[in-house]
Amino acid sequence: MTWHELVVKWPRCAAKKLQDSFYINLGIGLPILVTNHMPPEIEVWL
C-alpha cells in the first residue's frame, strides 16, 4: 500500500460506509482523516 492509498483512499472509502447516527471509534492518527471525507449531512458520534 502506498502512502497515497493510506492517507487518501482508505479514509475516503471508510467515510462512504458511514451512515447517519452511527457511533464510531476512529482512534487518533490516520483514522481521524475519515472525518475529512464525510458528507456534511451525515451526523456521527465519535
Phi and psi restraints in degrees (value plus and minus 20) as a CYANA .aco file:
   2 THR   PHI    -101.2   -61.2
   2 THR   PSI     145.8   185.8
   3 TRP   PHI     -79.8   -39.8
   3 TRP   PSI     -60.4   -20.4
   4 HIS   PHI     -80.9   -40.9
   4 HIS   PSI     -63.8   -23.8
   5 GLU   PHI     -83.5   -43.5
   5 GLU   PSI     -60.4   -20.4
   6 LEU   PHI     -87.4   -47.4
   6 LEU   PSI     -62.8   -22.8
   7 VAL   PHI    -108.5   -68.5
   7 VAL   PSI     -49.2    -9.2
   8 VAL   PHI    -133.0   -93.0
   8 VAL   PSI     -73.2   -33.2
   9 LYS   PHI     -90.8   -50.8
   9 LYS   PSI     -63.5   -23.5
  10 TRP   PHI     -82.9   -42.9
  10 TRP   PSI     -69.4   -29.4
  11 PRO   PHI     -82.9   -42.9
  11 PRO   PSI     -56.6   -16.6
  12 ARG   PHI     -83.2   -43.2
  12 ARG   PSI     -64.4   -24.4
  13 CYS   PHI     -83.9   -43.9
  13 CYS   PSI     -63.7   -23.7
  14 ALA   PHI     -84.5   -44.5
  14 ALA   PSI     -59.2   -19.2
  15 ALA   PHI     -84.2   -44.2
  15 ALA   PSI     -53.2   -13.2
  16 LYS   PHI     -85.3   -45.3
  16 LYS   PSI     -43.1    -3.1
  17 LYS   PHI    -106.9   -66.9
  17 LYS   PSI     -29.3    10.7
  18 LEU   PHI     -95.8   -55.8
  18 LEU   PSI     124.1   164.1
  19 GLN   PHI    -144.4  -104.4
  19 GLN   PSI     139.5   179.5
  20 ASP   PHI     -75.8   -35.8
  20 ASP   PSI     116.6   156.6
  21 SER   PHI      52.8    92.8
  21 SER   PSI      -6.1    33.9
  22 PHE   PHI     -86.4   -46.4
  22 PHE   PSI     126.6   166.6
  23 TYR   PHI    -120.5   -80.5
  23 TYR   PSI     104.1   144.1
  24 ILE   PHI    -153.2  -113.2
  24 ILE   PSI     128.0   168.0
  25 ASN   PHI    -137.4   -97.4
  25 ASN   PSI      78.7   118.7
  26 LEU   PHI    -107.5   -67.5
  26 LEU   PSI     -36.9     3.1
  27 GLY   PHI      53.3    93.3
  27 GLY   PSI    -177.6  -137.6
  28 ILE   PHI    -142.7  -102.7
  28 ILE   PSI     146.6   186.6
  29 GLY   PHI      69.1   109.1
  29 GLY   PSI    -156.3  -116.3
  30 LEU   PHI     -78.2   -38.2
  30 LEU   PSI     -59.9   -19.9
  31 PRO   PHI     -77.7   -37.7
  31 PRO   PSI     -50.8   -10.8
  32 ILE   PHI     -86.0   -46.0
  32 ILE   PSI     -37.1     2.9
  33 LEU   PHI     -84.9   -44.9
  33 LEU   PSI     -37.9     2.1
  34 VAL   PHI     -77.2   -37.2
  34 VAL   PSI     -58.7   -18.7
  35 THR   PHI     -83.4   -43.4
  35 THR   PSI     -43.2    -3.2
  36 ASN   PHI     -89.7   -49.7
  36 ASN   PSI     -38.2     1.8
  37 HIS   PHI    -132.1   -92.1
  37 HIS   PSI     -14.3    25.7
  38 MET   PHI     -97.5   -57.5
  38 MET   PSI     118.8   158.8
  39 PRO   PHI     -84.4   -44.4
  39 PRO   PSI     125.4   165.4
  40 PRO   PHI     -83.0   -43.0
  40 PRO   PSI     -44.0    -4.0
  41 GLU   PHI    -100.7   -60.7
  41 GLU   PSI     -29.0    11.0
  42 ILE   PHI    -109.0   -69.0
  42 ILE   PSI     109.4   149.4
  43 GLU   PHI    -135.9   -95.9
  43 GLU   PSI     102.2   142.2
  44 VAL   PHI    -146.3  -106.3
  44 VAL   PSI     141.7   181.7
  45 TRP   PHI    -126.1   -86.1
  45 TRP   PSI     102.5   142.5
